[in-house]
């Protein structure tokens, strides 16, 4: 196996490994189970609103979108501590990851939104969409990615290169909300 292919495969494996070890970040549309030990009235299931917030008794609206469950647990415990005698023990689990989606548009066989529950790269997203149709511009695909500050960037992807086993590093892992556009 040529050395450059081996290096590209090792880099891809390292990227996937880091993504698999990264904690899940809560998204709008997710359903969370909130349990406050000893406080049955404060324990419930909540839907993360489109603005990334959840409404909870006593503390009101808390930002959940973009946080890990551990970060949200700490924020909720701190918020509830203002109203309870002792700082409560809070546990949050993700019941449903409905907000963790990518979108594939354009000249694919099944355009639409696709839930992702594991690290997913561009080639996998295109496979979920049924592959490119006969009129797709293989070398002119874009991934639209929104940064945390709200700005958006377009990432070029040449399907034809990756299909040939070249430029494997361009087959990046997608984040929730990314849009793959196939002209």
N, C-alpha and C positions, 0 to 999 in steps of 0.2 A: 504494500500500500504506500503510495507516495507520501512523503513527510508532511506536505502542506495539508493534505486531506486529514491525516492523523491529528495535526494541530487543530484544525477546524473542528473536528469531532470532539476533541478534548475540551475545547472552549465552549462548545454547545452543551456538553454534559455538565460542565461546571455551572453554566448559567441556569440550566434546568434544576440542578441540585439546590442552588441558592433560592430559586423561586419556590421549590417544594418545602423548604425550611422556613420561608418567610411567613409570618403570621397572617391570617386572613383579616382583611380590612372590611368593615361593615359597609354595605351599600344601600342606597335608597331602594325600597321594595323588599328588603330582607325582613323576616319575621324573627323576633328575638323572644326568648323565654327569660324573664327576670324573676329571680327568687331572692327575697330578703328574709334571712333566717329569723324566725320568731315573729314575723310581721306578715301574716297571711293576706291582709288587705292591700299590701304593697306589692305582692307577688302576682305577676300576670304575664300574658303574651302581648307584645307590642309590635306594630308595623312601623318600619322606618319610613317616614314621609319623604316625598320627592325632594324636599329641601335638606334631607339628611338628618332631621331631628326626630326625636321620640317624645311623646307626652307621658309623663309619669306623675303619680300622686305626690303631693307635697313639693316636689322640686320643679314641676312644670316641664317646660321644653328643654331638653338636653341635646346637644349635638352628638350624634352617633356615627354618621357617615364619615368614613375615612379612618375611624378608630379601630383598634383591636378590641376584643371583648374584655380583655384585662384593663385596658385604658378606660373603657366605659364603666366597668365595675368600680374602679377607683373614683371616677368622677361622681357616680351615683352615690357611693358610700359617703363621700365628702359632702355632697349636697344634702343627703338625709341626716347627717350628723348634726346639722343645725336645728333639726326638729325633734330628734330622738335623744333619749337620755345618754346612750352610748353610741359610738360609731358602729353602724350595723355591718354584719357580714353579708356581702352581696355576691350573687353568682349569676352570670349571664351566659346563656348558650344560644347558639344560632339554630333555630328550628328549621328555617327554610332560607335558601340563598337565592330567592327569586330576583334580586336586584343585581346579581353578578352575571351580566350579559355582555356579549359582543355582537356586532352587527356586520353583515356581509351584504353589500349592495352591488348592483350592476349586472354584468354579463356572466352570472353563475347560474347553475341549474335550479337552485332553490334559495333565492335571496331572502333574508329575514334576520330576526334576532335569535341568538343561540345562547342558552345558559352555559356557563363554564364553571365547573366545580373542581378543576385541577389546572395546572399550568397548561396553557394552550398557545401554540405558535401559529404563525400565519398559514402555513401549509395545512395544519390541522383544521383551522377555521374554514379554509377553502374546501377541504374534504367534507366537513359538516354541511356545507352549502351545496354539496353535490358536484363539486368541481367546476372548472371554467366551461362555458359553452363555446361553440365553434367560432363565435365572433369576438371573443375576448382578446384584448390587447395584453398578451402575457408579460410584456416587458414594461408596462406602464401602470402597474398597480400602486395604489397609495394606501397607507394606513393613517387615518386621522386620529390623533391622540391629544387629549386635553390634559394639560398640566394642572397641578394643584392650584396655581394662581389663576386658573380660568383660561389662560392662553391656549391656543391650539396650534399644533404643528403637523405637517404632513411628512410621513416617512416613506421614501420610495422603496418599492419591492419589485424585483425582476424574477417572476415565477420561472421564466425560461432558464435563468442561471441556476437557481436552486434545483430545478428538475434535472438539470444536467450534472448535479453534484458539485457545482461551483458556488462560491459566495455564500456558503452555509451560514455564516455569521449574520447575514441579513434576515434570516428566518427567525425574527425576534419573538419573544413571548409577549402576548397581548395582555393588556390590563382591562378590567371591567370598564365598559363604555367605549372602547376602541371601535372604530368603524373601518372595515376593509372595503375599499372602493375599487371595483374592477371595470375599467372603461371598455 
